[in-house]
Amino acid sequence: MILVLHFGTAHYHVVLYCIILHRILYRNTFISLVVAHPNRVFSSPAGLWTVFTLGGVGSKATASPELSSPLANQSLLLLLVLANLTDASDAPNPYRQAIMSFKNTQDSSPFPSSIPHAFQINFNSLYTALCEQQTSDQATLLLYTLLHQNSNIRTYMLARTDMENLVLPILEILYHVEERNSHHVYMALIILLILTEDDGFNRSIHEVILKNITWYSERVLTEISLGSLLILVVIRTIQYNMTRTRDKYLHTNCLAALANMSAQFRSLHQYAAQRIISLFSLLSKKHNKVLEQATQSLRGSLSSNDVPLPDYAQDLNVIEEVIRMMLEIINSCLTNSLHHNPNLVYALLYKRDLFEQFRTHPSFQDIMQNIDLVITFFSSRLLQAGAELSVERVLEIIKQGVIALPKDRLKHLTWETLDILTSTGEKLGKHKC
């Protein structure tokens, strides 16, 4: 494997960075490094090269990827440390600049003169390595760093036609949330947020059909789209968080990923549609429980001035915020892709009583208009068709009704602003309509 570096002067710290990156990619492959200089071509410093090739050849394969290539894993940790060093007072961190600007070896366009720390690397090899190594949190952190900071990498990955190779390992991390540390889970979620900011990604994941997802144990999934599987895993993460960790940060990021995707929902699997409505049902029950506790607490405070009572107002505000986001997600799907999602309409009609209490609630009246319209319209058509309808017949009526429903009756609403923060407090983006 040959790596070509382009420098106006000999930036050995970037040579070091490139060697480290290649030790991660080509875990058992010797790499020939050539540095291109305007006046000459020279090899990398011999001593430096010796340090990073020790033990790199002939390693025995083991069951654990971390044990099979300890040099690659230590190199990955060092790379992350270098990339996150604080900028000096007189100069930015050159390692961070390098990770933000490197390009694909197939990209022949010249580097801008304003980028002194430029190099090229094989993006296909990098993509393959990242897909294969997401079992470790440091590899997931590297993937997040590259997606977030290097637009060349982000554009390349979003253009791949085999995105399932990258997304499935990320979904496995979230699916086994109880076995992962919180940092690993957060990084996986932020990666999904970055990916779902792209409309092309949100459309394409519903075109990728997967078969026999063995690690998903709640239900046998013989055939499902990548988009529907993503929805199932994110909803499962939300439900786990509701019963265990109760981390608002986790809730917010999960819901924001669903919100980003919602306008592009296509041909949702019936189980994915059911889980969306089931999550709303769970939130509704929790809302009623907290509301009842708040009412009892208020009565108790009137009868006793000495005993401190829990303040349920904050809990109620949080749960209502989450409910509103769920209603926005459902509304966005109905408004933008109703004709693509008969299974969601079916699930909505099957559990239509859930939404009754929110029709007149002051916090949800605006967002309930479209949902109420869809429920009323299709309920009327089912009533006209008679009783004892089969599932197939109901779906047929829904598909026919979608054509008859005037699209101008569904109002496009503006999302409430929701800033998404990384675990370091940096603003990442916001969910969109």
ZIGIVEN-V172056 format. One record per helix or strand of 2 or more residues. SS is the DSSP state (H for helix, E for strand). FROM is the first residue (numbers start at 1). TO is the last residue. If there is no record, write none. Layout:
# ZIGIVEN-V172056
ss:SS from:FROM to:TO
ss:SS from:FROM to:TO
This chain:
# ZIGIVEN-V172056
ss:E from:2 to:7
ss:H from:12 to:25
ss:E from:32 to:37
ss:E from:41 to:43
ss:H from:46 to:53
ss:H from:65 to:68
ss:H from:70 to:83
ss:H from:94 to:101
ss:E from:103 to:104
ss:E from:119 to:121
ss:H from:123 to:132
ss:H from:137 to:149
ss:H from:151 to:159
ss:H from:164 to:175
ss:H from:177 to:179
ss:H from:182 to:196
ss:H from:199 to:204
ss:E from:209 to:211
ss:E from:223 to:225
ss:H from:226 to:243
ss:H from:248 to:262
ss:H from:270 to:303
ss:H from:313 to:340
ss:H from:342 to:350
ss:H from:352 to:358
ss:H from:365 to:385
ss:H from:391 to:404
ss:H from:407 to:409
ss:E from:419 to:421
ss:E from:427 to:430
